[in-house]
């Protein structure tokens, strides 16, 4: 039986370990014993406490595994992925680190490592879907709208985060880039809001975030944009905090101690944004691809609406993000996708048959994309 190491046992990392244990021997590794406790005594899951900021510790932990899934926070992601590649292990990464992933491309090729990066729901599934259609048609435009939210709307934020607050805040401060008529446009995050309606939950507000990532450079399509969705009103609160300096990384002096306002804000929001145990939440995504196929204009639309799984207690965002990563694992291990180097998900989607296998894998777990064509 193949052995998989999962680095990070947070909300998403633990969901990944649960899912992979159906078919593989899994070692779940985290710096905190408390994160690993829910995984103890589960068939085919071993737990291990290790300092994942220590590169030698990582190499020791993954020594006998066949593949690594990287689910550490974004600020640790690049160095962790680099260490795994240096050790010659294939890797599926969904840490969404801010550094340029292609800086590791030559190293991965030298080591013969297939590294899939940004392998979540968005970025991730959106890239895979676009890669599939880009290989089959002339795409003129790509739009991706995505959000993960609690059903209960509590003021002031009307939001809770399955990820570290610092990663969410990063979305709100990093300038957003998109493509319009073949040119990269840069706008502030939280800008250009628009409203979208969904049968299941009503109206959401979408705004610019820097979610296209590798798509800006790997695929030649004239118009591409990714927007994050929240309940109406959330943008105003985030702008207020941003404009008031709460997201600043410039150190200030408080009672003789230097602190970064963003660190303080993230710490305060940990409890405010933390999902309660068994709290119902959902993930919603809409992807629209327009262009020409077989000489005719065509419009593809993918809609996802996924809810918290009451039976397993696994959140929707953990499922939709984590199961994208786990659906890719067998493609690598079975040889359906083997390409040494750094591979953003659009490379995977371009390989015939991969998208359908990923969609089938997720459908078996209740994650269903409704697909329409006109």
C-alpha positions in Angstrom: 0.0 0.0 0.0 1.3 3.4 -1.0 2.3 5.8 1.9 1.3 9.4 2.0 2.6 12.1 4.3 0.2 15.0 5.0 2.0 18.1 6.4 -0.3 20.1 8.5 -3.4 18.8 10.5 -5.6 21.9 10.6 -9.1 21.9 9.3 -8.2 21.2 5.7 -5.1 19.0 6.5 -7.1 16.7 8.8 -9.9 16.3 6.1 -7.2 15.4 3.6 -5.8 12.7 5.9 -9.3 11.3 6.6 -10.0 11.0 2.9 -6.6 9.5 1.8 -6.8 6.9 4.5 -9.6 5.2 2.5 -6.9 4.0 0.0 -3.5 4.7 1.5 -1.4 4.5 4.6 -1.3 8.1 5.9 1.1 9.9 8.2 -0.4 13.1 9.5 2.3 15.5 10.8 1.8 18.7 12.7 3.7 20.8 15.3 0.7 20.7 17.7 -0.4 17.6 19.4 -3.9 19.0 19.9 -4.4 19.2 16.1 -3.5 15.5 15.8 -5.7 14.2 18.6 -8.9 13.8 16.4 -6.9 11.6 14.0 -5.6 9.2 16.5 -7.0 5.7 16.4 -8.3 6.1 12.9 -7.5 3.1 10.7 -4.5 3.7 8.4 -3.6 7.1 9.9 -0.4 7.5 11.9 0.1 10.8 13.7 3.5 12.5 14.3 4.4 15.7 16.2 7.2 17.5 14.3 8.4 21.0 13.8 7.5 21.8 10.3 9.5 25.0 10.3 12.6 22.8 10.6 13.7 21.4 7.2 15.6 18.5 8.6 12.6 17.5 10.7 10.4 17.5 7.6 12.9 15.3 5.7 12.9 12.8 8.6 9.1 12.8 8.7 8.7 12.1 5.0 11.6 9.7 4.5 9.6 6.5 3.7 6.6 8.1 2.0 5.7 7.8 -1.7 4.0 11.3 -2.0 3.6 14.4 0.2 0.5 16.6 0.5 1.5 20.1 1.8 -1.3 21.7 3.9 0.7 24.1 6.0 -0.1 27.9 6.2 0.9 30.0 3.3 3.8 31.8 4.9 5.5 28.4 5.4 4.5 26.9 2.1 7.3 27.8 -0.2 10.2 26.6 2.0 8.2 23.5 2.9 7.6 22.6 -0.7 11.2 23.3 -1.6 12.4 20.9 1.1 10.1 18.2 -0.1 11.3 18.6 -3.7 14.9 18.6 -2.5 14.1 15.2 -0.9 12.9 13.9 -4.2 9.3 13.3 -3.3 6.3 14.1 -5.5 4.1 16.7 -3.9 0.6 18.1 -4.1 0.6 21.5 -2.5 -2.3 23.6 -1.4 -0.6 26.0 1.0 -1.1 28.9 -1.6 2.3 30.5 -0.8 2.8 34.0 -2.1 6.2 33.4 -3.7 6.6 32.6 -7.4 6.2 28.8 -7.6 8.3 28.6 -10.8 11.4 29.5 -8.8 11.3 25.8 -7.9 10.8 24.5 -11.4 14.4 23.8 -12.2 15.0 22.1 -8.9 11.9 19.9 -9.4 13.1 18.9 -12.9 16.6 18.1 -11.6 15.1 15.9 -8.9 12.5 14.3 -11.2 9.7 15.5 -8.9 6.1 16.1 -10.1 4.9 19.0 -8.1 1.3 20.2 -8.3 0.8 23.6 -6.7 -2.2 25.7 -5.8 -4.3 22.5 -5.7 -7.4 23.7 -3.8 -10.9 24.9 -4.9 -9.9 28.4 -6.2 -7.1 28.5 -7.1 -7.3 24.8 -8.0 -10.5 23.5 -9.5 -11.0 26.7 -11.5 -7.6 26.2 -13.1 -8.2 22.6 -13.9 -11.5 23.3 -15.5 -10.0 26.2 -17.6 -7.0 24.1 -18.6 -9.4 21.4 -19.9 -11.4 23.8 -22.0 -8.3 25.8 -23.2 -7.0 22.5 -24.7 -10.3 21.9 -26.5 -11.5 25.3 -27.7 -10.5 28.9 -28.2 -11.3 30.6 -24.9 -12.0 34.3 -25.0 -12.9 34.9 -21.4 -12.8 33.2 -18.0 -14.6 34.4 -14.9 -14.4 32.7 -11.5 -16.5 33.7 -8.5 -15.9 31.8 -5.2 -16.7 32.2 -1.5 -16.9 30.1 1.7 -19.3 31.4 4.3 -21.3 30.4 7.4 -25.0 30.1 7.0 -25.5 32.2 10.1 -24.9 35.9 9.3 -23.6 37.6 12.4 -22.6 41.2 12.4 -20.3 42.9 12.0 -18.3 40.6 9.7 -20.9 38.1 8.5 -17.9 35.8 7.9 -15.9 33.0 9.5 -12.6 31.6 8.2 -11.6 27.9 7.9 -8.1 29.1 7.2 -5.7 31.2 9.3 -7.0 34.9 9.5 -3.6 36.1 8.3 -4.1 34.3 5.0 -7.5 35.8 4.5 -6.2 39.3 5.4 -3.6 38.8 2.7 -6.3 38.5 0.2 -7.7 41.9 1.3 -4.4 43.8 1.0 -2.6 42.3 -1.9 -3.3 44.2 -5.2 -5.6 42.3 -7.5 -4.5 41.5 -11.0 -6.8 40.5 -13.9 -6.6 40.4 -17.7 -8.7 42.7 -19.9 -8.2 42.7 -23.7 -4.8 40.9 -23.2 -3.4 43.5 -20.7 -2.8 42.9 -17.0 -4.9 45.4 -15.0 -4.0 46.0 -11.3 -6.6 47.2 -8.9 -6.8 47.4 -5.1 -8.2 44.3 -3.4 -11.9 44.7 -2.3 -12.5 46.9 -5.4 -15.1 46.8 -8.2 -17.9 45.1 -6.3 -20.8 43.4 -8.1 -23.8 41.4 -6.9 -24.6 37.8 -7.9 -27.7 35.8 -7.1 -27.8 32.1 -6.1 -30.9 30.0 -5.6 -29.5 28.3 -2.5 -28.5 31.4 -0.5 -29.6 34.6 -2.2 -27.4 37.6 -3.1 -23.7 37.7 -2.5 -21.2 40.5 -3.2 -18.1 39.8 -5.3 -14.9 41.8 -5.3 -11.4 41.8 -6.7 -8.8 39.5 -5.2 -5.5 38.4 -6.6 -6.7 34.8 -7.3 -5.6 34.2 -10.9 -2.0 33.6 -9.8 -0.3 31.3 -12.4 -3.1 31.8 -15.0 -1.8 35.3 -15.7 1.3 33.8 -17.3 0.6 30.2 -18.3 -2.4 30.5 -20.5 -2.9 33.1 -23.3 -6.5 34.2 -22.9 -7.5 37.9 -23.4 -10.0 38.2 -20.6 -9.6 36.6 -17.2 -10.8 37.6 -13.7 -11.3 36.0 -10.3 -13.4 37.5 -7.6 -14.1 36.5 -4.0 -17.7 36.5 -2.6 -19.0 37.5 0.8 -22.4 38.6 2.2 -23.2 42.2 1.3 -21.7 44.6 3.8 -18.5 42.6 4.5 -16.5 44.8 2.1 -17.2 48.0 4.0 -16.0 46.6 7.3 -12.8 45.3 5.7 -12.1 48.6 4.0 -12.6 50.4 7.3 -10.1 48.2 9.0 -7.7 48.5 6.1 -8.0 52.3 5.8 -7.6 52.6 9.6 -4.2 50.8 9.5 -5.2 47.6 11.1 -3.8 45.6 8.2 -0.5 47.5 8.1 2.8 45.6 8.2 4.7 48.8 9.4 5.8 48.3 13.0 4.4 50.7 15.6 5.4 51.2 19.2 2.9 50.3 21.9 4.0 50.8 25.5 7.6 50.3 24.5 6.9 47.2 22.4 7.2 47.1 18.6 4.3 45.3 16.9 2.8 45.0 13.4 -0.8 46.0 13.4 -1.6 43.2 11.0 -0.3 40.6 13.5 -2.5 42.1 16.2 -5.5 42.1 14.0 -5.0 38.5 12.9 -4.7 37.5 16.5 -7.9 39.3 17.5 -9.8 37.8 14.6 -8.8 34.2 15.3 -11.6 33.8 17.8 -14.0 36.1 16.0 -13.7 34.2 12.7 -13.3 30.7 14.0 -16.1 28.3 13.0 -17.8 26.8 16.0 -17.8 23.0 16.2 -20.4 21.6 13.8 -21.4 25.0 12.6 -23.2 24.8 9.2 -21.3 26.6 6.4 -21.1 26.4 2.6 -18.9 26.9 -0.4 -20.2 28.4 -3.5 -18.4 28.8 -6.9 -19.4 29.9 -10.4 -17.1 29.6 -13.4 -18.0 31.0 -16.8 -16.0 30.2 -19.8 -16.8 31.8 -23.2 -15.2 31.3 -26.6 -15.4 29.3 -29.8 -15.6 25.6 -30.1 -15.7 23.8 -33.5 -16.2 27.1 -35.2 -19.2 28.1 -33.1 -19.6 30.5 -30.1 -20.1 28.7 -26.8 -20.6 29.4 -23.2 -19.7 26.9 -20.4 -20.9 27.4 -16.8 -19.8 25.4 -13.8 -21.8 25.9 -10.5 -20.8 24.4 -7.2 -22.8 24.7 -4.0 -21.5 22.5 -1.2 -22.6 22.3 2.5 -21.0 21.2 5.8 -21.1 17.4 6.1 -23.1 16.6 9.2 -22.2 12.9 9.1 -18.5 13.4 9.1 -18.3 16.8 10.8 -16.0 18.0 8.0 -16.6 21.6 6.8 -17.5 22.4 3.2 -14.4 24.5 2.6 -12.2 21.7 4.0 -14.0 19.2 1.7 -14.0 21.3 -1.5 -10.4 22.5 -1.0 -8.9 19.3 0.5 -10.7 16.8 -1.8 -9.3 18.6 -4.9 -5.9 17.8 -3.6 -6.8 14.2 -2.7 -8.4 13.7 -6.1 -5.0 14.5 -7.7 -3.0 12.1 -5.6 -4.1 8.9 -7.5 -3.5 10.6 -10.8 0.2 11.0 -9.9 0.5 7.6 -8.2 -1.2 5.7 -11.1 0.8 7.5 -13.7 -2.1 9.4 -15.3 -0.1 12.6 -14.7 3.7 12.5 -14.5 5.5 15.7 -15.4 8.7 16.6 -13.5 8.7 20.2 -12.6 6.3 22.8 -11.2 2.8 22.2 -12.4 0.0 24.6 -11.7 -3.4 22.9 -11.9 -4.2 24.2 -15.4 -1.4 21.9 -16.7 -3.2 19.0 -15.1 -6.6 20.0 -16.6 -5.1 20.1 -20.1 -4.3 16.3 -20.0 -7.1 14.4 -21.6 -9.3 12.5 -19.0 -7.9 14.2 -15.9 -10.8 16.6 -15.3 -13.4 13.8 -15.6 -11.5 11.6 -13.2 -11.3 14.5 -10.7 -15.0 15.4 -11.0 -16.0 11.7 -10.6 -13.7 11.4 -7.5 -15.4 14.4 -5.9 -18.9 13.3 -6.9 -18.4 10.1 -5.0 -17.8 12.4 -1.9 -20.9 14.5 -2.6 -19.1 17.4 -4.2 -21.1 18.0 -7.4 -20.4 20.6 -10.1 -23.5 21.4 -12.2 -22.3 21.9 -15.8 -24.3 23.8 -18.4 -23.4 24.7 -22.0 -25.1 27.1 -24.4 
